[in-house]
Amino acid sequence: MKHLSPMQDEASQIFINYRREGGAYAAALLDELLSNHFGEGQVFRAARSIAPGSDYSESILEAAAGCGVMLVIVDDGWLGKFSSGSREPALRQDWVVREIGEAFKSERRVIPVLLSGVKRLEESCLPEPLVRVARLQYLRFDYRNIRQDIGFMIEQLIRVTGRMD
């Protein structure tokens, strides 16, 4: 198993942002594959990474602010959560939006990961806090090309984090 260099503040290098409704299986698979390569402590996925008894809100926002890169898992239903006339107060309570907002505020690299069949994001389909996500270069993660896609993703994560394998 290969590892990234330990981080000074022990924050996870890779933060996986996803919706439980649709992206959870892809997030879990990415967590497993990336953890096998970089080490479990280098990948943050809330369902696995937050210790029992920890304050969920503090833990997740701290991890989002301190990560090296955030992977935003975009599944088929992801856009639908925003296009159904979501109002601003509802968006402030949406953890996907809050996590991405925290990463942007902390000037972290955010990479959309488009799952099988998802088309490139368009600014006009996103609420104001997420418009920037549509302009970001994305990666693909397709169930038909898992080995190829994860290999390319690992190469790109090493490239953008400046860490050597």
DOLOZA-526542 format. One line per 4 residues: for each residue z, y, x of N, C-alpha, C. Coordinates in nm, 3 decimals. Atoms other than C-alpha are relative to their C-alpha. Example, Ala and Ser with C-alpha at 12.3 -4.5 7.8 and 13.67 -1.06 7.14 Angstrom:
2
0.000/-0.119/0.089/0.780/-0.450/1.230/0.000/0.120/0.090 ~ -0.006/-0.119/-0.082/0.714/-0.106/1.367/0.073/0.109/-0.077
This chain:
165
0.000/-0.118/0.085/0.000/0.000/0.000/0.000/0.124/0.089 ~ 0.010/-0.124/-0.075/-0.098/0.343/0.134/0.081/0.107/-0.070 ~ -0.083/-0.106/0.059/0.112/0.654/0.081/-0.046/0.137/0.047 ~ 0.016/-0.139/-0.042/0.068/1.029/0.084/0.125/0.038/0.078
-0.117/-0.048/-0.072/0.299/1.220/0.313/0.107/0.042/-0.099 ~ -0.105/-0.044/0.091/0.639/1.285/0.153/-0.005/0.151/-0.018 ~ 0.001/-0.144/0.027/0.660/1.625/-0.011/0.137/0.057/0.030 ~ -0.126/-0.064/-0.038/0.925/1.874/0.095/0.103/-0.003/-0.112
-0.096/-0.009/0.110/1.082/1.908/-0.249/0.006/-0.128/-0.083 ~ 0.001/0.130/0.065/1.024/1.549/-0.349/-0.062/0.001/-0.139 ~ 0.073/-0.001/0.126/0.810/1.653/-0.647/-0.116/-0.097/0.013 ~ 0.115/0.090/-0.002/0.538/1.409/-0.743/-0.126/0.081/0.029
0.123/-0.065/-0.037/0.205/1.500/-0.594/-0.098/0.004/-0.118 ~ 0.097/0.012/0.110/0.003/1.384/-0.900/0.075/-0.008/-0.133 ~ -0.063/-0.006/0.132/0.113/1.476/-1.253/-0.106/-0.045/-0.102 ~ 0.094/0.048/0.102/-0.053/1.286/-1.540/0.040/0.059/-0.135
-0.018/-0.068/0.128/-0.082/1.498/-1.857/-0.084/-0.075/-0.103 ~ 0.073/0.078/0.100/-0.178/1.305/-2.173/0.067/0.011/-0.136 ~ -0.054/0.012/0.136/-0.132/1.266/-2.546/0.035/-0.146/-0.026 ~ -0.041/0.138/0.032/0.060/0.962/-2.664/-0.095/-0.065/-0.098
0.083/0.056/0.106/-0.176/0.919/-2.958/-0.126/-0.069/0.051 ~ 0.127/0.057/-0.041/-0.494/0.849/-2.763/-0.012/-0.030/0.147 ~ 0.017/0.015/-0.143/-0.462/0.883/-2.390/0.107/-0.081/0.070 ~ -0.115/0.068/-0.062/-0.146/0.681/-2.332/-0.040/-0.123/0.082
0.040/0.120/-0.074/-0.319/0.359/-2.227/-0.073/0.036/0.127 ~ 0.071/-0.046/-0.120/-0.552/0.540/-1.987/0.100/0.060/0.099 ~ -0.101/-0.060/-0.087/-0.255/0.737/-1.851/0.081/-0.108/0.070 ~ -0.077/0.109/-0.059/-0.057/0.417/-1.794/-0.082/-0.074/0.106
0.086/0.068/-0.096/-0.353/0.251/-1.621/-0.021/0.087/0.124 ~ 0.014/-0.091/-0.114/-0.414/0.557/-1.402/0.129/0.006/0.082 ~ -0.130/0.000/-0.067/-0.042/0.568/-1.322/0.011/-0.123/0.091 ~ -0.009/0.126/-0.075/-0.053/0.205/-1.210/-0.094/0.000/0.121
0.100/0.004/-0.107/-0.372/0.237/-1.005/0.028/0.104/0.108 ~ -0.029/-0.105/-0.098/-0.278/0.566/-0.839/0.131/-0.028/0.074 ~ -0.127/0.037/-0.064/0.079/0.447/-0.773/-0.020/-0.111/0.103 ~ 0.029/0.107/-0.096/-0.057/0.134/-0.606/-0.061/0.055/0.128
0.065/-0.058/-0.118/-0.258/0.354/-0.372/0.091/0.099/0.074 ~ -0.076/-0.109/-0.063/-0.034/0.657/-0.309/0.150/-0.024/0.007 ~ -0.143/0.023/0.008/0.310/0.519/-0.392/0.053/0.052/-0.133 ~ -0.052/-0.032/0.133/0.506/0.529/-0.718/0.063/0.139/-0.007
-0.066/-0.130/0.000/0.704/0.839/-0.620/-0.096/0.118/0.006 ~ 0.100/-0.107/-0.009/0.382/1.038/-0.576/-0.070/0.027/-0.132 ~ 0.067/-0.014/0.130/0.271/0.996/-0.940/0.106/0.021/-0.107 ~ -0.092/-0.031/0.109/0.452/1.154/-1.235/-0.068/-0.026/-0.133
0.038/0.023/0.139/0.405/1.015/-1.585/0.131/-0.004/-0.076 ~ -0.129/-0.021/0.066/0.682/1.124/-1.820/0.066/-0.130/-0.047 ~ -0.057/0.122/0.056/0.728/0.785/-1.987/0.064/-0.090/0.106 ~ -0.054/0.082/-0.107/0.800/0.623/-1.650/0.089/0.079/0.095
-0.061/-0.076/-0.110/0.921/0.903/-1.426/0.131/0.071/-0.033 ~ -0.123/-0.072/0.034/1.201/1.075/-1.619/0.114/-0.100/-0.013 ~ -0.115/0.090/0.000/1.534/0.908/-1.556/0.078/0.009/-0.131 ~ -0.082/-0.003/0.120/1.749/0.808/-1.853/0.114/0.101/0.013
-0.106/-0.100/0.001/1.992/1.083/-1.946/-0.042/0.135/0.054 ~ 0.050/-0.128/-0.052/1.780/1.354/-1.784/-0.051/0.085/-0.116 ~ 0.054/-0.093/0.099/1.682/1.663/-1.982/-0.152/-0.006/0.008 ~ 0.144/0.019/0.003/1.324/1.586/-2.081/-0.074/0.131/0.026
0.068/-0.129/-0.010/1.220/1.951/-2.114/0.006/0.054/0.143 ~ -0.015/-0.048/-0.138/1.359/2.056/-1.775/-0.079/-0.087/0.098 ~ 0.065/0.093/-0.093/1.227/1.745/-1.599/-0.151/0.014/-0.001 ~ 0.146/-0.003/0.010/0.875/1.769/-1.728/-0.058/0.134/0.046
0.050/-0.131/-0.042/0.833/2.143/-1.674/0.017/0.020/0.151 ~ -0.023/-0.007/-0.145/0.980/2.119/-1.325/-0.107/-0.082/0.074 ~ 0.102/0.085/-0.063/0.741/1.834/-1.240/-0.139/0.064/-0.009 ~ 0.130/-0.067/0.017/0.441/2.027/-1.379/-0.013/0.118/0.096
0.001/-0.117/-0.089/0.535/2.337/-1.178/-0.007/-0.040/0.147 ~ -0.010/0.040/-0.140/0.592/2.140/-0.858/-0.105/-0.098/0.049 ~ 0.098/0.101/-0.039/0.302/1.896/-0.858/-0.107/0.060/0.092 ~ 0.113/-0.045/-0.080/0.010/1.916/-0.618/-0.125/0.011/-0.084
0.118/0.003/0.087/-0.246/1.835/-0.884/0.040/-0.061/-0.134 ~ -0.024/0.053/0.133/-0.237/1.776/-1.260/-0.129/-0.061/-0.053 ~ 0.113/0.066/0.065/-0.472/1.524/-1.419/0.020/0.011/-0.151 ~ -0.007/-0.018/0.146/-0.539/1.617/-1.784/-0.090/-0.105/-0.064
0.075/0.108/0.062/-0.642/1.304/-1.972/-0.057/0.049/-0.133 ~ 0.068/-0.048/0.120/-0.901/1.400/-2.235/-0.067/-0.119/-0.067 ~ 0.058/0.111/0.074/-0.970/1.127/-2.489/-0.081/0.054/-0.119 ~ 0.082/-0.039/0.115/-1.187/1.131/-2.803/0.070/0.094/-0.097
-0.072/-0.081/0.098/-0.916/1.287/-3.021/0.065/0.124/0.056 ~ -0.069/-0.111/-0.066/-0.795/1.546/-2.770/-0.038/0.135/-0.058 ~ 0.046/-0.129/0.054/-1.007/1.836/-2.894/0.042/0.020/-0.144 ~ -0.037/-0.008/0.141/-0.925/1.756/-3.257/0.138/0.056/-0.023
-0.136/-0.054/0.012/-0.562/1.849/-3.197/0.001/0.151/0.002 ~ 0.007/-0.145/-0.012/-0.673/2.205/-3.128/-0.094/0.063/-0.101 ~ 0.100/-0.058/0.089/-0.965/2.252/-3.366/0.040/-0.003/-0.146 ~ -0.044/0.010/0.138/-0.767/2.183/-3.681/0.076/0.124/-0.045
-0.064/-0.126/0.040/-0.666/2.547/-3.713/0.140/0.016/0.054 ~ -0.133/-0.012/-0.060/-0.367/2.518/-3.482/0.038/0.146/0.018 ~ -0.050/-0.138/-0.015/-0.162/2.836/-3.493/0.078/0.011/0.131 ~ -0.068/-0.028/-0.127/-0.001/2.996/-3.189/0.140/-0.062/0.008
-0.134/0.062/-0.011/0.359/2.884/-3.274/-0.007/-0.151/0.021 ~ 0.013/0.144/-0.017/0.244/2.523/-3.303/-0.045/-0.033/0.143 ~ 0.047/0.023/-0.136/0.065/2.548/-2.968/0.113/0.012/0.101 ~ -0.112/-0.016/-0.093/0.383/2.668/-2.797/0.092/-0.121/0.000
-0.082/0.121/0.008/0.554/2.347/-2.912/-0.074/-0.124/0.049 ~ 0.085/0.112/-0.041/0.266/2.122/-2.796/0.022/-0.027/0.150 ~ -0.033/0.031/-0.138/0.371/1.945/-2.475/-0.122/-0.001/0.091 ~ 0.122/-0.002/-0.082/0.012/1.902/-2.352/-0.029/0.144/0.042
0.025/-0.141/-0.028/-0.035/2.280/-2.377/0.107/0.057/0.093 ~ -0.110/-0.052/-0.083/0.307/2.357/-2.227/-0.012/-0.047/0.145 ~ 0.012/0.055/-0.135/0.251/2.128/-1.927/-0.115/0.065/0.074 ~ 0.116/-0.062/-0.064/-0.095/2.268/-1.854/0.031/0.147/0.030
-0.038/-0.140/-0.020/0.036/2.623/-1.899/0.093/0.017/0.119 ~ -0.094/-0.005/-0.112/0.318/2.555/-1.652/-0.074/-0.020/0.132 ~ 0.078/0.023/-0.122/0.069/2.419/-1.397/-0.082/0.124/0.035 ~ 0.078/-0.123/-0.025/-0.154/2.727/-1.436/0.091/0.111/0.051
-0.095/-0.106/-0.038/0.146/2.961/-1.413/0.046/-0.018/0.145 ~ -0.046/0.032/-0.136/0.253/2.787/-1.090/-0.116/-0.015/0.098 ~ 0.122/0.005/-0.082/-0.104/2.800/-0.957/-0.026/-0.138/0.059 ~ 0.028/0.138/-0.040/-0.141/2.422/-0.941/-0.144/-0.034/-0.035
0.136/0.045/0.031/-0.478/2.248/-0.936/0.007/-0.089/-0.124 ~ 0.009/0.077/0.124/-0.567/2.111/-1.279/-0.139/-0.062/-0.007 ~ 0.127/0.071/0.006/-0.838/1.847/-1.314/-0.009/-0.075/-0.133 ~ 0.022/0.079/0.122/-0.964/1.731/-1.655/-0.056/-0.137/0.038
0.052/0.135/-0.019/-1.024/1.355/-1.665/-0.056/-0.043/-0.135 ~ 0.066/0.034/0.126/-1.278/1.274/-1.935/-0.011/-0.152/-0.011 ~ 0.006/0.144/0.022/-1.239/0.924/-2.075/-0.135/-0.038/-0.060 ~ 0.126/0.054/0.049/-1.524/0.703/-2.196/-0.051/0.074/-0.123
0.066/-0.062/0.114/-1.764/0.886/-2.427/0.033/0.146/-0.027 ~ -0.039/-0.139/0.023/-1.598/1.229/-2.404/-0.100/0.092/0.071 ~ 0.095/-0.097/-0.056/-1.841/1.516/-2.351/0.075/0.111/0.071 ~ -0.058/-0.113/-0.073/-1.782/1.812/-2.123/0.063/0.097/-0.098
-0.073/-0.092/0.087/-1.532/2.057/-2.271/-0.072/0.134/-0.008 ~ 0.059/-0.132/0.020/-1.653/2.387/-2.416/0.112/0.099/-0.032 ~ -0.103/-0.103/0.019/-1.447/2.706/-2.406/0.021/0.033/-0.147 ~ -0.010/-0.040/0.141/-1.524/2.787/-2.770/0.078/-0.098/-0.086
-0.072/0.104/0.076/-1.355/2.464/-2.883/0.149/-0.005/0.032 ~ -0.139/0.006/-0.045/-1.025/2.533/-2.709/0.078/0.125/-0.039 ~ -0.084/-0.118/0.027/-0.733/2.760/-2.800/0.016/0.081/0.129 ~ -0.009/-0.093/-0.113/-0.674/3.058/-2.572/0.076/-0.054/0.122
-0.072/0.045/-0.120/-0.408/2.896/-2.348/-0.074/-0.107/0.081 ~ 0.069/0.109/-0.069/-0.651/2.614/-2.260/-0.146/0.029/0.034 ~ 0.141/-0.033/-0.023/-0.987/2.796/-2.232/-0.041/-0.028/0.144 ~ 0.029/0.020/-0.143/-0.970/2.779/-1.854/-0.031/-0.146/0.033
0.021/0.144/-0.026/-0.964/2.395/-1.868/-0.149/-0.034/-0.012 ~ 0.143/0.028/0.019/-1.326/2.397/-1.991/-0.084/0.042/0.121 ~ 0.075/-0.048/-0.116/-1.436/2.579/-1.674/0.029/-0.081/0.127 ~ -0.040/0.077/-0.118/-1.274/2.330/-1.437/-0.089/-0.122/0.020
0.077/0.122/-0.031/-1.472/2.060/-1.261/0.084/-0.121/-0.040 ~ -0.071/0.116/0.053/-1.379/1.729/-1.419/-0.035/-0.127/0.075 ~ 0.028/0.135/-0.045/-1.363/1.363/-1.324/-0.020/-0.086/-0.124 ~ 0.016/0.096/0.110/-1.462/1.068/-1.540/0.082/-0.125/0.028
-0.070/0.128/-0.010/-1.262/0.754/-1.610/-0.047/-0.084/-0.118 ~ 0.067/0.079/0.103/-1.470/0.502/-1.803/0.043/-0.146/0.012 ~ -0.047/0.139/-0.003/-1.347/0.156/-1.899/-0.106/-0.095/0.058 ~ 0.107/0.086/-0.054/-1.686/0.015/-1.788/-0.011/0.012/0.152
0.013/-0.027/-0.144/-1.651/0.159/-1.435/0.134/0.027/0.067 ~ -0.135/-0.032/-0.049/-1.279/0.147/-1.359/0.008/-0.001/0.152 ~ -0.012/0.007/-0.146/-1.309/0.036/-0.996/-0.073/0.114/0.069 ~ 0.078/-0.109/-0.059/-1.582/0.285/-0.912/0.066/0.135/-0.027
-0.059/-0.129/0.036/-1.416/0.571/-1.100/0.134/0.025/0.070 ~ -0.129/-0.020/-0.066/-1.069/0.514/-0.953/-0.021/0.022/0.150 ~ 0.030/-0.022/-0.141/-1.216/0.489/-0.603/-0.043/0.143/0.026 ~ 0.047/-0.138/-0.014/-1.395/0.821/-0.648/0.114/0.098/-0.025
-0.112/-0.087/0.032/-1.085/0.977/-0.806/0.097/0.009/0.119 ~ -0.089/0.002/-0.116/-0.868/0.871/-0.510/-0.058/0.085/0.112 ~ 0.066/-0.081/-0.104/-1.122/1.021/-0.267/0.015/0.149/-0.031 ~ -0.006/-0.142/0.038/-1.124/1.348/-0.461/0.144/0.054/0.005
-0.139/-0.044/-0.007/-0.744/1.364/-0.488/0.043/0.023/0.144 ~ -0.029/-0.019/-0.143/-0.715/1.319/-0.111/-0.067/0.129/0.047 ~ 0.076/-0.120/-0.041/-0.981/1.588/-0.065/0.069/0.129/-0.046 ~ -0.055/-0.125/0.053/-0.814/1.848/-0.290/0.147/0.023/0.037
-0.139/-0.019/-0.040/-0.457/1.786/-0.180/0.012/0.023/0.150 ~ -0.002/-0.021/-0.144/-0.552/1.809/0.186/0.077/-0.106/0.076 ~ -0.076/0.108/-0.064/-0.376/1.484/0.262/-0.096/-0.107/0.047 ~ 0.082/0.107/-0.054/-0.525/1.213/0.479/0.059/-0.133/-0.042
-0.042/0.134/0.040/-0.511/0.852/0.372/0.032/-0.084/0.120
